[in-house]
Amino acid sequence: MASDPTAQICPGCGTTVDTTEAEPLARIACPTCGKKIRVERTFDHFLVVETLGVGGMGTVYKARDTQLDRFVALKLLRRDLGGEEDHKARLQQEARIAAAVNHPYVIQVFDSGTDHDQFYVVMELVDQGSLDDLMALEPRLPEKRIACCASARINSP
């Protein structure tokens, strides 16, 4: 990436491409040569690696915490909601509530902040699939197991 975090160098022609309006990991065309480049984005010290899910208020990405060298889930508030303080306040309140809970079936919240004019929440990354995935494998699950799985996904997109 170039020194400007919202600019990248096209590997095809060397042109500096402004990626300010692009979503993380989107593929955009270089305005000079047309080569498709993948938008690299870092929010503070969290490098976006892959998209995990999209929901009503935002997108959850797998990201690498470059300070602690670990993978985390990074939830970004949708850009079109970022200017509306009630949406930002709701996501911030969700982060505070989840951060106050210490339970094996509730995802831990590590951090939150604003970068590139987008509010984000950093959470524990759980790579065990969703409740939908589990139900596809086992259509008849005990009620207690479903309740545990559902609460573990409380902070999903």
N, C-alpha and C positions, 0 to 999 in steps of 0.2 A: 504494500500500500504506500501511497505517497504520504508526505508529512501532514497534509490536511486529511483528517479522518473521514471526510465525505468525498474524497477524490481518489481515484485509482488510475494507475498507468495501464493503458491497453497493451497487452503482450504482443498484439499484431503489428501496431504502428508506433507505439510509444506516446500516443496522445494522452493528456490528462483528461479523465472523464469524471464529470461531476455526478456523484451518486446520492446527493442530498435527499432527493425526493423518492428514491427507490427503497423498497423494503429490503431488510437483510436477506441475503442469499438469492435475491431475484437475479434473473439473467437479463442483462440489458445490452443493447447494441452500441458499439463505439460509434460516435457521430462522424468519425473520419473514415474508418475502413469497414464498419459494419460488423466486425467480429464480436461475437457474444462474450461478455465477461460476467462473472458471478460477483455480485456485490458483497464485499467483505465489510463487516461492521463489528465494532467493539463498543460496548457500553461500559464506560469507566474501564475497569480491568477484566471485563467479561467478554471473551471472543465468541461470537455466534458461530456454531458449527453445523447445526441441522435443525429443521423445523419438526417439532413434536406434535403440535396441534393448534387448531384455530378455533376460537370461541367468540362469543358475543362481544366481549370487552377487549379482546386482544389475542395475541399469538404467544404460544410457549415454544421456546427454542432450547435445544441442548447447547450449552455454552461451556467454555473452558475458563475457569477462574485462573488468570495468569499469575496472581500473587500466591495462591495456595496450591496451584498445580493440581486441580481436581475439576471434574465435570459437575455442572449444576444445571438446574432448570431456570431459564430466564423468561419471565412473563412480561411482555410489553403491552402497555395500554395502546389501543388503536390510535393512530395519528389524528383521526377525525374526532376522537373523544378527548384528546389531550388538552384542548382549550377549555373544556367544560370542567370546572372545578369539582362538581358533584361526582363525576365519574372517577376523577383522580382521587378524591377523598374516599370513595367507596373501595377502590382497590387498595389504598393505603390502610384503611380500616381493616380490610380483609387480611392484609399482611400482619398488622398488629395483633389481631385476634389469633391467627394461626401461630405467630411467633410466641404467644403466651402459653400455648398448649404444648405439653411434652408427653406424647403418647406414641407408641409404635405404629399406630394406624393413621396418624396425622402427619402429613409432610411438614418437615421443618422449614421455617423461613430463616434465611441467613442475612438478608440485606434488602434494601430498597433505595431508590434514588431517581434522579432525572439526568438524562444525557441525550444529546441531539434533540432536545425539546420533547422527549418521550419519557414518561414515568415507567419504571420497571420494578419488579420484585424478583429477588433471587431466592430460589428454593432448592431443597434437597432433590437430587435426581433419582427417581425410582424407575429402574428398567425392568419392571415385572409385568408390563402389559396393563390393559384396562379391564374393568368389570365386563365390558362387552366381549373382550378376548376370552376371558375365563368362561363366560356363559356359552360361547361358541364351542368350547371344548367340553364343558359339562353343563348341559341345558337344565338339569335339576340339581340345584345347589341348596344346602341347608341354609335356613334363614340367618343364622348367626354368622355364617361365612359371608353371605351377601352384605350384611350390615357392616362387617369389618372392611370388606373391599370397597364398599361405597364411601365409607368415611375416609379411607386412605386416598380416595380420588377427590376429596372435597376441594382441593386447590387446583384441580385440573382446568384446562381452558374452558 
